Amino acid sequence: MTTKREKKVDFERRPVWAEVSLGALKHNLDAIRAFVNPKDEKRKTPRKVLCIVKGNGYGHGGPQVAKALEKFGADWFGVTCTEEGIAVRKAGVKGPVLILTSFVAGEEPHLLKHDLTPVLHRCEQLAVLNRAAARYAKRKPVAFHLK
């Protein structure tokens, strides 16, 4: 026998929030940078740190977190898709943004317009990106990450 549910949960109005500590973000970035670039190691150039801000920073405001991390000296930002990369750019982030899951056909002009770096998972994507670069690129060469 089925019964009718009397109360529905209103997920859009749940009393939930997250507080992001900018001090903790800076501390964590500094700790990671110190770990990957030990003081006793002699390197010509320090290793860079890519901060993952995909999925809206796992629900914590990816573009806003990326903007704060950029102020703290983050080198790169990783997002899931072109749309997330554009949101990070619209937040004012100037640093390199890596599109971790690559791109789908038709997104190439947006990648180039917003200076986003796609990951190429398949060799045929290189030809597609190259054609788009010839048509839409503001600067050459166009950056990409080959997986």
C-alpha positions in Angstrom: 0.0 0.0 0.0 1.4 3.4 -0.9 0.8 6.5 1.2 0.9 10.1 0.1 3.8 12.0 1.5 2.5 14.9 3.6 5.5 17.1 3.7 7.9 17.9 0.9 11.5 19.0 1.6 12.2 22.3 0.1 15.8 21.9 -1.1 16.0 25.4 -2.5 15.4 27.0 0.9 17.4 24.7 3.2 19.2 26.6 5.9 22.7 25.6 4.7 25.8 27.8 4.1 29.5 27.5 3.8 32.0 30.0 5.0 35.3 30.1 3.1 38.3 31.4 5.0 40.5 33.4 2.8 43.2 33.1 5.4 43.0 29.3 5.2 43.1 29.4 1.4 46.3 31.5 1.5 47.8 29.3 4.1 47.1 26.1 2.1 48.4 27.6 -1.1 51.6 28.7 0.7 52.0 25.3 2.3 51.6 23.5 -1.1 54.0 25.9 -2.8 56.6 25.3 0.0 56.2 21.6 -0.3 56.6 21.4 -4.1 59.5 24.0 -4.0 61.6 23.0 -1.0 64.1 25.8 0.1 67.1 23.4 0.0 66.3 22.4 -3.6 68.2 24.5 -6.3 65.9 25.0 -9.2 66.2 27.6 -11.9 62.4 28.1 -12.0 60.0 27.1 -9.2 57.3 24.5 -9.8 53.9 26.0 -10.5 50.7 25.2 -8.6 47.4 24.6 -10.4 44.4 25.3 -8.1 41.3 23.2 -8.9 38.2 25.4 -8.8 35.9 23.2 -10.9 32.3 22.5 -10.0 31.9 26.1 -8.7 34.7 25.3 -6.2 32.8 22.2 -5.2 29.9 24.6 -4.3 32.0 27.2 -2.6 32.1 29.8 -5.4 34.8 28.7 -7.9 35.2 32.0 -9.7 35.4 34.0 -6.4 37.8 31.5 -4.9 40.0 31.6 -8.1 40.1 35.4 -7.9 41.2 35.3 -4.2 43.8 32.6 -5.0 45.1 34.7 -7.9 45.7 37.5 -5.5 47.7 35.1 -3.3 49.9 34.1 -6.2 48.3 30.9 -7.7 49.8 30.0 -11.0 47.0 28.1 -12.8 43.3 27.3 -12.3 41.6 24.0 -13.3 38.0 23.9 -14.3 35.7 21.2 -15.7 34.5 22.8 -18.9 34.6 25.9 -21.1 31.5 27.4 -19.4 33.3 27.3 -16.0 36.4 28.8 -17.5 34.4 31.7 -18.9 32.9 32.2 -15.4 36.4 32.4 -13.9 37.4 34.9 -16.6 34.3 37.0 -15.9 35.3 37.1 -12.2 38.4 38.9 -13.4 41.0 36.1 -13.3 43.8 36.8 -15.7 46.0 33.8 -15.1 46.0 30.6 -17.1 42.8 28.5 -16.9 43.0 24.8 -17.9 39.9 23.1 -19.2 40.4 19.6 -17.6 37.8 17.7 -19.7 38.7 19.3 -23.0 36.1 20.8 -25.3 33.2 19.7 -27.5 32.7 20.7 -31.1 31.7 24.3 -31.4 33.3 25.6 -28.2 36.6 26.4 -29.9 35.8 30.1 -30.6 34.9 30.6 -26.9 38.1 28.9 -25.7 40.1 31.3 -27.8 38.1 34.4 -27.1 38.5 33.9 -23.3 42.1 32.6 -23.6 41.4 29.2 -22.0 43.7 26.3 -22.3 42.0 23.0 -23.3 43.3 19.5 -22.6 43.4 17.5 -25.8 42.4 13.9 -25.2 42.4 12.8 -28.8 44.8 13.5 -31.6 42.0 14.6 -34.0 41.2 17.5 -31.6 44.5 19.1 -32.5 43.4 19.6 -36.1 40.1 21.1 -34.9 41.8 23.5 -32.5 44.3 24.4 -35.2 41.6 25.4 -37.7 39.8 27.4 -35.0 43.1 29.1 -34.1 43.7 30.2 -37.7 40.3 31.8 -37.7 39.7 33.1 -34.2 43.0 33.3 -32.3 44.0 36.7 -30.9 47.5 35.5 -30.3 49.6 32.8 -31.7 50.6 30.1 -30.8 47.5 28.8 -29.1 48.2 27.0 -25.8 46.9 23.5 -25.2 47.7 20.6 -22.9 48.2 17.2 -24.6 47.1 14.3 -22.4 
